[in-house]
Amino acid sequence: MNNKGTKEQSFGLEFPDWKRVHVPVDVERLAKTVVDAAFTVHNELGAGLLESAYEACLSHELRLRGVKHQLQLPIPLDYKGVRIEVGYRADVIVEEKLLVELKSVDQLLPVHTAQVITYLRLKKFPLGLLINFNEILIKHGIHRVLNVPRSPNEVLT
């Protein structure tokens, strides 16, 4: 079998180079800032509130840190050359580079991750954060989600 263009991972799986996600340093910096802000919010409020409360408080923490962001940003989609406004809304878009989806649920489900992946693909962002504030320890509720290309021709911004 020809493995040209692939690199072997430590766990034995091989991925072609085009499937590797490059997360720019500035996006990683923003993600670190958002995670720190989420820790601050969770330490202050704890678990058990509505998602909207966490969203407002996280927004305030980001403003205190001087981080530009938008809440409930509509995400249209282009379908066969037609722009369709269907009511998708990202909870938080940070500096038009990082998507943050907030939850306050008993347990994250695969559909929550799928939602983040869909938003990442529509926005062409390499990284998103899925944060479930309804955890005793917030570190268990923070998940990085990568926008892995589906083909060699897919390009991220």
C-alpha positions as CSV (number, residue, x, y, z in Angstrom):
1,M,0.0,0.0,0.0
2,N,1.3,3.4,-0.9
3,N,1.3,5.8,2.1
4,K,2.8,8.8,0.2
5,G,1.7,12.1,1.7
6,T,0.8,10.6,5.0
7,K,2.4,10.7,8.4
8,E,2.0,8.1,11.1
9,Q,0.5,9.2,14.4
10,S,1.7,7.8,17.7
11,F,-1.6,5.9,18.1
12,G,-1.0,4.1,14.8
13,L,-3.5,5.9,12.5
14,E,-2.3,7.6,9.4
15,F,-3.7,10.9,8.1
16,P,-2.9,12.7,4.8
17,D,-1.3,16.1,5.2
18,W,-4.4,17.9,3.9
19,K,-6.5,16.6,6.8
20,R,-4.3,18.3,9.3
21,V,-5.8,21.5,10.8
22,H,-3.5,24.4,11.3
23,V,-4.7,26.7,14.0
24,P,-3.1,30.1,13.8
25,V,-1.3,31.4,16.8
26,D,-3.7,34.4,17.2
27,V,-6.7,32.0,17.2
28,E,-5.0,29.9,19.9
29,R,-4.4,33.0,21.9
30,L,-8.0,34.0,21.7
31,A,-9.1,30.4,22.7
32,K,-6.9,30.6,25.7
33,T,-8.4,34.0,26.7
34,V,-12.0,32.6,26.2
35,V,-11.2,29.5,28.3
36,D,-9.8,31.8,31.1
37,A,-12.9,34.0,30.9
38,A,-15.1,30.9,31.1
39,F,-13.2,29.7,34.2
40,T,-13.8,33.1,35.8
41,V,-17.5,33.0,35.0
42,H,-17.9,29.5,36.3
43,N,-16.0,30.1,39.5
44,E,-18.2,33.1,40.2
45,L,-21.6,31.5,39.3
46,G,-21.2,27.8,39.5
47,A,-23.4,25.3,37.5
48,G,-27.1,25.3,37.1
49,L,-28.0,28.6,35.5
50,L,-29.5,29.2,32.1
51,E,-27.3,29.4,29.0
52,S,-28.3,33.0,28.5
53,A,-26.9,34.0,31.9
54,Y,-23.5,32.4,31.1
55,E,-23.5,34.1,27.7
56,A,-24.1,37.5,29.2
57,C,-21.4,37.0,31.9
58,L,-18.9,35.6,29.4
59,S,-19.5,38.6,27.2
60,H,-18.8,40.9,30.1
61,E,-15.6,39.0,31.0
62,L,-14.4,39.3,27.3
63,R,-15.2,43.0,27.3
64,L,-13.1,43.4,30.5
65,R,-10.2,41.7,28.7
66,G,-10.6,44.0,25.7
67,V,-11.7,41.1,23.4
68,K,-13.9,42.1,20.5
69,H,-16.8,39.7,20.0
70,Q,-20.4,39.4,18.8
71,L,-23.3,37.5,20.4
72,Q,-26.0,35.5,18.7
73,L,-24.5,36.2,15.3
74,P,-26.6,35.0,12.4
75,I,-24.8,32.4,10.2
76,P,-26.3,32.2,6.7
77,L,-25.5,29.4,4.4
78,D,-24.8,29.3,0.7
79,Y,-26.6,26.4,-1.0
80,K,-25.9,25.9,-4.7
81,G,-25.2,29.6,-5.2
82,V,-28.1,30.9,-3.2
83,R,-27.7,32.6,0.2
84,I,-30.2,31.2,2.6
85,E,-31.0,32.9,5.9
86,V,-32.3,30.0,8.0
87,G,-31.9,31.3,11.5
88,Y,-28.6,29.7,12.5
89,R,-27.0,31.7,15.3
90,A,-23.6,31.3,16.8
91,D,-23.6,32.1,20.5
92,V,-20.2,34.0,20.4
93,I,-17.9,34.9,17.6
94,V,-14.6,36.2,18.8
95,E,-12.7,38.7,16.6
96,E,-14.3,37.0,13.6
97,K,-11.8,34.2,14.1
98,L,-13.1,31.9,16.8
99,L,-16.5,30.3,17.3
100,V,-17.7,29.7,20.9
101,E,-20.9,27.6,21.4
102,L,-22.3,27.6,24.9
103,K,-24.5,25.0,26.6
104,S,-25.9,24.5,30.1
105,V,-27.1,20.9,29.8
106,D,-26.8,17.7,31.9
107,Q,-24.6,16.1,29.3
108,L,-23.2,17.1,25.9
109,L,-24.5,15.0,23.1
110,P,-22.9,14.2,19.7
111,V,-25.4,16.6,18.1
112,H,-23.8,19.5,20.0
113,T,-20.4,18.8,18.5
114,A,-22.0,18.3,15.1
115,Q,-23.6,21.8,15.5
116,V,-20.2,23.3,16.2
117,I,-18.6,21.5,13.2
118,T,-21.4,22.8,10.9
119,Y,-20.9,26.4,12.1
120,L,-17.1,26.1,11.7
121,R,-17.6,24.9,8.1
122,L,-20.0,27.7,7.3
123,K,-17.7,30.3,8.8
124,K,-14.5,28.6,7.5
125,F,-12.9,28.8,11.0
126,P,-10.3,26.2,12.0
127,L,-11.2,26.0,15.7
128,G,-14.3,26.3,17.9
129,L,-14.9,25.9,21.6
130,L,-17.9,24.0,22.9
131,I,-18.4,25.0,26.5
132,N,-21.0,23.3,28.8
133,F,-21.3,25.4,32.0
134,N,-23.5,22.8,33.7
135,E,-20.5,20.9,35.1
136,I,-19.2,20.8,38.7
137,L,-15.7,21.4,37.3
138,I,-15.7,23.6,34.2
139,K,-12.6,21.9,32.9
140,H,-14.8,18.9,32.1
141,G,-17.1,21.1,30.1
142,I,-14.6,22.8,27.7
143,H,-14.1,21.0,24.4
144,R,-12.0,22.1,21.4
145,V,-13.6,21.3,18.1
146,L,-11.4,21.3,14.9
147,N,-12.7,22.0,11.5
148,V,-11.1,19.0,9.7
149,P,-11.1,19.4,5.9
150,R,-13.3,16.9,4.1
151,S,-11.3,17.1,0.9
152,P,-7.9,18.4,-0.3
153,N,-9.7,21.3,-2.0
154,E,-11.3,22.6,1.1
155,V,-9.5,25.8,2.3
156,L,-9.9,27.4,5.6
157,T,-9.5,31.2,6.3
